[in-house]
Every structure is written in C-alpha cells, then in structure tokens.
Amino acid sequence: MPDILSLGEALWEMSALADEPGKYLLGFGGDTSNFCVAAARQGAHVGYVSRVGSDRFGTTLRAIWDEEGIDCSQIEIDDRSPTGGYFIHHDATGHAFNYARTGSAASKLSPRSIHRAEVAKAKFVHSSGITQAISSSAREAVEYLFDTAREFQVATVFDSNYRARLWGLPEARSALQWILPRTDFFFPSLEDGVALSGLKEPIAIIDWAHRLGARHVLLKLGAEGVLISDGSTLAPQQVFAFHVNAIDATGAGDCFAGATVARLLAGDALHAAARYGCAAAAIATTRYGAIAAIPEAGEVQTFLQSRV
C-alpha cells in the first residue's frame, strides 16, 4: 500500500556526453518519476499514477519501477500513443532540453486515471507544474488528485517545475493560484519563483507563496541550498548545499523533493528532512542522467556522516 502517491509523466532521455561529442547516454526521467524513484530509494512505499505507450520505452519504464519497488497498479498502457522523451545537451551555462513528447500517452491523463481509494490510503500525494501543463485533462487530473487528498486529509506536495515551452505565464500563474491553497509542501526553484511571482528576492518569493496559500515552502537555490519556511513569524531557515564536483544537475530538484518527502514520512522535522534531501541531490549531481544518478539511502547516510 503506497504511502506516497505521485501523478505525472515519465520520459525516456538521451543525455549528451560532454567528453564524447555526438554520443548519448540512454536513460529515463520525468520529474514525477524521478521523485518516485528518489523517495523509494530512501525506503518509502511509493505508488505512481501515469500512462505509458506500449513501446519499448514504456516496457522498460515499468520494469524500472518494478525493480525500484514502486507500485505500478495505476499505470495505464496506451496502444495508440507513444512514451514521450527528451534530449539533454550540456554547456558552460548548464543543461538544455529538447522534448519529443507531443501526443504522448501521459498527456492523456485525466481524473479517470486516479483511484480515490488509493488516495485515501496515502500519507502524501505529489504532482507538478509540468503535469498540469502537458494537457488540459492532465491539469484536471492534478486538481482532482489534490481535491481528493484534501477530502481525506492527506498531505499534498507540489513542485512548480515551470516550463515556458509548455505554457505561458498567465496560464501557469492561474493554475498555481488554484493549487497553492491546497498545497502543504511547495517546492519551487528560485528561477520558477522569479518567473511566476515577478519578484527577485528569495524572502519575498516565500512570502508571496504563503500569501497564495502554501503552508510550507522549500525554495530551491541550487548550489546555495534551500530556504525553508512554515509561514510562522520566524524567518525562513537556510539549509546549505553540500560542495561536490557536479557534472549534471538533471533531476536534482526532483531528487531533493523525493528524498525530503521520504524523510518527512519517516518522521523527520522539516529542517532535518531538507538537509537529507540536499545530500541526496548533491550526490545525484556528480553523475549523468536522472534516475541513474539518484542515490540509495545507505549512500546518503554515509555521505552525511562524512560531512558532520
């Protein structure tokens, strides 16, 4: 029985190898799938709500989730639509994505994809701005998931993951205004916060998120760590990042969120959970790919012990 239930799209990925021009490493990602794997590798019982094509990519993804111990009972297989994917290219400014996801199986997610009984049994549900953006029916699915979670008093987790290529700011802001009053743990990046709020200062962005209704805010600052806030009169706390030799930040924010929620489920206080999440994300940046880079719990614990 999953304690954490996530809704979204999984994708195949082709990551360009910086030291071998013209060559790519095949992997698998997608923000919500990355989140699920990160949480599962930290010991959480996780379920995934998604749709994949009946192609080799969809078959491989289901095999990966099975191996990770992720509950796939709510994965639908589409015989007419493909599993989406993307290419990653790296340069001095970071990483850039080129997507091949138009008409993907997951873009046909809808409220019918969600089993109310499974939501009622969960402790946390999770989704993202990408899931909202891939289609109108997927956005309706996110709204149904969060409304159902509220009905059964299940904690909600939302990652903004704003992608301008998927939708414009007005639509993204409208969707965010709907979901934040229903969000217990909000995971925006600083870049997302600046774009969606129109503000530049991290503290102002956190205040903006609380005003819109988010209960807890974990503002991801990349190499600077994360600012966490519970909306109380106390100032937000900074959880510092760990210095590592980073080579690929793909999926690091998803890894952070999944690992953090797994530790919240285990009973950690927010600050301790976020510090653990920062450690998991730091390790992930030292490797290529999204899922392949996510560390297991024992590796994170060893890393943290070495940084005391």
Backbone torsions as a table, in degrees:
resi	resn	phi	psi	omega
1	MET	NA	115.8	-176.9
2	PRO	-66.6	134.8	172.2
3	ASP	-89.2	-26.1	178.0
4	ILE	-121.1	128.6	-178.9
5	LEU	-123.9	124.2	-178.7
6	SER	-119.6	146.2	-178.7
7	LEU	-121.1	128.1	177.1
8	GLY	167.8	-162.5	-174.4
9	GLU	-113.3	130.5	171.6
10	ALA	-99.6	151.1	-173.5
11	LEU	-139.7	149.5	166.4
12	TRP	-78.9	156.6	179.5
13	GLU	-136.9	144.3	172.0
14	MET	-119.5	108.7	-176.1
15	SER	-101.1	119.3	179.4
16	ALA	-64.8	133.8	179.6
17	LEU	-88.2	120.2	-174.2
18	ALA	-61.3	-34.5	-176.1
19	ASP	-93.6	1.7	178.3
20	GLU	-138.2	81.5	-176.7
21	PRO	-53.4	136.5	178.5
22	GLY	85.4	-3.4	-179.9
23	LYS	-111.2	148.3	-176.6
24	TYR	-129.3	149.8	174.5
25	LEU	-104.0	120.9	178.7
26	LEU	-75.9	131.3	176.2
27	GLY	-149.0	-169.0	-179.4
28	PHE	-139.7	141.5	-177.7
29	GLY	-150.1	-140.0	-169.8
30	GLY	102.8	128.8	-168.7
31	ASP	-56.9	-44.6	-177.1
32	THR	-74.3	-33.7	175.2
33	SER	-65.6	-42.4	175.5
34	ASN	-57.7	-45.1	178.4
35	PHE	-57.0	-46.9	-178.5
36	CYS	-60.9	-45.8	-179.0
37	VAL	-64.9	-42.5	179.3
38	ALA	-60.1	-45.0	180.0
39	ALA	-66.5	-42.1	-178.9
40	ALA	-64.6	-39.3	-179.1
41	ARG	-70.0	-14.5	175.0
42	GLN	-94.5	5.8	173.4
43	GLY	103.2	1.2	-179.4
44	ALA	-79.4	152.4	172.8
45	HIS	-90.0	115.1	-168.7
46	VAL	-122.2	141.9	172.6
47	GLY	-123.5	148.2	-177.4
48	TYR	-122.3	134.1	175.3
49	VAL	-110.3	112.8	-177.4
50	SER	-160.6	-178.0	175.8
51	ARG	-137.2	139.0	177.6
52	VAL	-132.4	160.4	175.7
53	GLY	-76.0	165.8	176.9
54	SER	-87.8	31.8	-179.3
55	ASP	-97.6	-179.7	-178.7
56	ARG	-62.4	-35.5	-179.7
57	PHE	-64.7	-45.1	179.0
58	GLY	-62.9	-41.0	178.7
59	THR	-63.2	-41.9	179.3
60	THR	-66.2	-41.4	178.1
61	LEU	-59.9	-44.5	-179.8
62	ARG	-63.9	-36.0	177.1
63	ALA	-66.6	-39.1	177.5
64	ILE	-62.3	-47.3	-179.1
65	TRP	-63.4	-39.8	176.7
66	ASP	-59.8	-44.8	-179.1
67	GLU	-64.1	-32.7	179.5
68	GLU	-80.2	-5.9	-178.8
69	GLY	79.9	19.1	-179.9
70	ILE	-84.8	132.2	179.7
71	ASP	-67.9	118.8	-177.1
72	CYS	-105.3	14.9	-174.8
73	SER	-65.8	-17.7	179.1
74	GLN	-109.0	22.7	173.6
75	ILE	-92.1	120.8	177.4
76	GLU	-95.1	142.6	179.5
77	ILE	-107.4	124.1	-176.3
78	ASP	-106.0	118.1	-178.9
79	ASP	-80.0	-9.7	-174.4
80	ARG	-112.4	-13.2	-176.1
81	SER	-124.9	144.8	-176.4
82	PRO	-83.8	162.7	167.3
83	THR	-75.2	129.5	-178.9
84	GLY	-74.4	167.3	179.6
85	GLY	-158.3	-178.7	-179.2
86	TYR	-157.3	158.4	174.2
87	PHE	-110.6	140.9	178.0
88	ILE	-116.1	130.1	174.1
89	HIS	-122.7	140.9	-174.7
90	HIS	-114.4	142.2	172.0
91	ASP	-150.3	-169.7	-175.0
92	ALA	-63.4	-21.6	-178.5
93	THR	-90.7	-5.6	-179.5
94	GLY	130.3	-139.2	-179.4
95	HIS	-126.4	146.4	-179.4
96	ALA	-123.8	146.2	-176.3
97	PHE	-113.4	141.7	169.6
98	ASN	-127.3	119.6	-170.2
99	TYR	-98.1	150.8	172.3
100	ALA	-131.6	71.3	-172.3
101	ARG	-128.5	2.4	-178.8
102	THR	-58.6	127.3	179.6
103	GLY	72.0	21.5	-178.3
104	SER	-65.2	160.0	178.2
105	ALA	-58.5	-41.1	-176.9
106	ALA	-68.7	-24.2	178.5
107	SER	-65.6	-12.2	178.6
108	LYS	-96.7	11.8	171.0
109	LEU	-55.6	146.5	179.5
110	SER	-153.6	173.5	176.4
111	PRO	-54.9	-27.6	179.3
112	ARG	-66.3	-17.3	179.7
113	SER	-75.2	-13.5	-172.1
114	ILE	-103.0	131.2	177.2
115	HIS	-96.9	114.0	-176.6
116	ARG	-57.3	-38.8	-177.3
117	ALA	-62.8	-35.5	178.9
118	GLU	-71.4	-36.4	176.1
119	VAL	-63.1	-43.1	-177.7
120	ALA	-61.5	-28.6	-178.1
121	LYS	-85.0	-16.3	-174.7
122	ALA	-76.3	162.9	172.7
123	LYS	-99.8	-31.7	178.7
124	PHE	-137.6	142.2	165.8
125	VAL	-119.9	153.7	-172.4
126	HIS	-143.1	143.0	168.9
127	SER	-157.8	-170.4	-170.4
128	SER	-149.5	167.7	175.5
129	GLY	-64.6	-30.6	176.8
130	ILE	-63.7	-43.6	178.6
131	THR	-60.9	-42.1	176.7
132	GLN	-60.4	-34.7	-168.9
133	ALA	-86.0	-19.8	-170.9
134	ILE	-72.6	-20.7	174.7
135	SER	-172.0	162.3	178.3
136	SER	-67.0	-35.3	179.6
137	SER	-70.4	-33.7	176.5
138	ALA	-67.6	-38.6	176.1
139	ARG	-62.0	-41.1	177.4
140	GLU	-62.5	-34.9	178.6
141	ALA	-65.3	-42.4	177.4
142	VAL	-60.9	-45.0	-179.3
143	GLU	-63.5	-41.5	178.2
144	TYR	-64.0	-41.9	178.8
145	LEU	-59.6	-46.8	-176.5
146	PHE	-72.3	-36.6	175.6
147	ASP	-64.5	-41.0	178.7
148	THR	-66.2	-41.0	177.0
149	ALA	-60.4	-42.4	178.0
150	ARG	-61.3	-41.3	-179.8
151	GLU	-58.6	-38.8	-177.1
152	PHE	-100.2	11.9	177.8
153	GLN	57.2	42.8	175.8
154	VAL	-97.5	134.6	-178.8
155	ALA	-65.3	142.6	-176.8
156	THR	-114.4	142.6	-178.5
157	VAL	-128.9	129.2	-179.0
158	PHE	-135.3	130.8	175.9
159	ASP	-110.3	123.5	-174.2
160	SER	-62.3	-42.6	178.7
161	ASN	32.7	58.9	-179.1
162	TYR	-72.2	129.4	177.4
163	ARG	-126.8	109.3	-176.8
164	ALA	-62.1	-25.7	179.5
165	ARG	-70.7	-20.7	-177.7
166	LEU	-89.5	-35.8	178.9
167	TRP	-162.4	164.4	-177.6
168	GLY	-84.9	167.5	-178.7
169	LEU	-59.4	-44.5	-178.7
170	PRO	-56.5	-44.2	-179.6
171	GLU	-69.1	-41.0	179.0
172	ALA	-63.6	-41.6	179.3
173	ARG	-66.2	-38.4	177.6
174	SER	-62.4	-44.2	179.1
175	ALA	-64.2	-38.8	-179.8
176	LEU	-67.0	-40.0	178.8
177	GLN	-62.9	-30.1	176.7
178	TRP	-73.8	-43.3	-168.6
179	ILE	-85.5	-29.7	-175.0
180	LEU	-62.9	-36.3	175.1
181	PRO	-63.5	-13.8	179.6
182	ARG	-107.8	13.6	-174.4
183	THR	-111.4	124.8	177.1
184	ASP	-86.8	-35.7	-179.3
185	PHE	-132.4	112.5	-176.6
186	PHE	-106.9	126.1	-175.8
187	PHE	-117.0	75.8	174.7
188	PRO	-89.1	152.0	166.9
189	SER	-84.0	163.8	177.0
190	LEU	-61.2	-41.1	179.8
191	GLU	-61.1	-43.7	177.3
192	ASP	-62.7	-43.8	-178.5
193	GLY	-60.5	-42.7	178.4
194	VAL	-63.6	-47.3	-177.7
195	ALA	-65.0	-45.0	-172.9
196	LEU	-79.8	-30.3	-177.9
197	SER	-96.1	-25.3	-173.1
198	GLY	79.1	7.5	180.0
199	LEU	-104.0	163.8	-177.5
200	LYS	-116.7	-31.7	-175.5
201	GLU	-83.4	133.5	-179.0
202	PRO	-54.6	-42.8	-179.3
203	ILE	-63.5	-40.4	178.9
204	ALA	-64.8	-37.2	178.9
205	ILE	-66.1	-41.4	177.5
206	ILE	-63.1	-44.2	177.8
207	ASP	-60.5	-41.6	178.4
208	TRP	-60.0	-44.6	-179.6
209	ALA	-63.8	-41.1	177.5
210	HIS	-65.0	-40.3	179.3
211	ARG	-62.1	-33.4	178.0
212	LEU	-76.1	-12.2	173.5
213	GLY	123.4	-7.1	-179.6
214	ALA	-64.9	132.7	-177.7
215	ARG	-77.3	-54.1	175.2
216	HIS	-116.2	141.0	179.1
217	VAL	-124.3	129.6	175.2
218	LEU	-120.9	95.5	-174.9
219	LEU	-86.3	112.8	-175.9
220	LYS	-80.1	124.9	-175.8
221	LEU	-111.8	18.1	179.2
222	GLY	64.5	-124.8	-176.9
223	ALA	-66.8	-12.0	178.5
224	GLU	-92.8	-2.1	178.0
225	GLY	97.1	-134.6	-175.7
226	VAL	-148.9	143.8	171.2
227	LEU	-102.1	128.4	-179.2
228	ILE	-116.5	145.1	-178.4
229	SER	-149.6	138.5	175.3
230	ASP	-105.4	10.3	177.4
231	GLY	77.7	9.5	179.2
232	SER	-81.5	-174.4	179.6
233	THR	-74.4	-13.4	178.5
234	LEU	-74.8	147.3	179.0
235	ALA	-67.4	151.1	175.3
236	PRO	-56.0	147.3	179.6
237	GLN	-102.0	139.4	176.1
238	GLN	-95.6	129.1	172.1
239	VAL	-105.2	113.7	-171.6
240	PHE	-75.7	146.2	176.3
241	ALA	-74.1	163.8	177.4
242	PHE	-99.7	135.7	-179.4
243	HIS	-76.9	122.5	177.8
244	VAL	-140.5	169.6	175.6
245	ASN	-87.6	83.6	-174.2
246	ALA	-75.0	136.1	177.4
247	ILE	-122.8	-19.3	-177.5
248	ASP	-156.9	113.6	-178.5
249	ALA	-91.3	6.3	-179.4
250	THR	-56.0	123.1	176.4
251	GLY	76.3	4.5	-177.5
252	ALA	-63.6	-39.6	178.5
253	GLY	-65.8	-36.2	177.0
254	ASP	-67.9	-40.8	176.6
255	CYS	-60.3	-44.5	178.6
256	PHE	-58.2	-48.0	-177.3
257	ALA	-64.5	-46.0	-178.9
258	GLY	-63.1	-44.1	179.6
259	ALA	-66.8	-39.2	179.7
260	THR	-64.3	-46.0	-179.5
261	VAL	-66.2	-36.5	176.4
262	ALA	-59.9	-39.5	179.3
263	ARG	-74.8	-32.4	172.7
264	LEU	-62.4	-42.4	177.4
265	LEU	-60.5	-36.5	-179.5
266	ALA	-75.0	-8.9	176.3
267	GLY	109.0	3.2	178.5
268	ASP	-67.5	148.5	169.1
269	ALA	-69.0	162.6	-173.1
270	LEU	-58.7	-44.0	-177.6
271	HIS	-63.2	-45.5	-179.6
272	ALA	-65.1	-40.2	178.9
273	ALA	-63.5	-42.0	-179.6
274	ALA	-67.7	-36.9	177.9
275	ARG	-64.3	-41.9	176.3
276	TYR	-61.5	-44.2	178.8
277	GLY	-60.4	-39.9	177.6
278	CYS	-62.3	-38.7	179.0
279	ALA	-65.5	-45.2	179.3
280	ALA	-61.3	-43.4	-179.9
281	ALA	-66.0	-39.1	178.8
282	ALA	-60.2	-45.6	178.6
283	ILE	-60.9	-42.5	-177.5
284	ALA	-60.6	-33.1	-177.8
285	THR	-72.6	-10.9	-179.5
286	THR	-87.6	4.3	-177.2
287	ARG	-133.7	160.4	176.6
288	TYR	-84.2	151.7	174.2
289	GLY	91.2	176.5	-178.6
290	ALA	-99.9	-74.6	-178.9
291	ILE	-62.7	-43.5	-176.5
292	ALA	-60.7	-25.7	-175.1
293	ALA	-86.5	-14.3	-172.7
294	ILE	-71.8	127.3	-177.3
295	PRO	-81.0	158.9	172.2
296	GLU	-82.0	164.8	-176.7
297	ALA	-59.3	-42.6	-177.8
298	GLY	-62.1	-37.4	178.6
299	GLU	-67.2	-39.3	178.4
300	VAL	-65.2	-43.9	179.6
301	GLN	-61.7	-42.1	177.7
302	THR	-63.7	-41.7	178.1
303	PHE	-60.3	-46.0	-179.2
304	LEU	-64.3	-39.6	179.5
305	GLN	-64.4	-29.8	-179.5
306	SER	-78.8	-13.4	-176.6
307	ARG	-108.9	12.7	179.3
308	VAL	-69.0	NA	NA
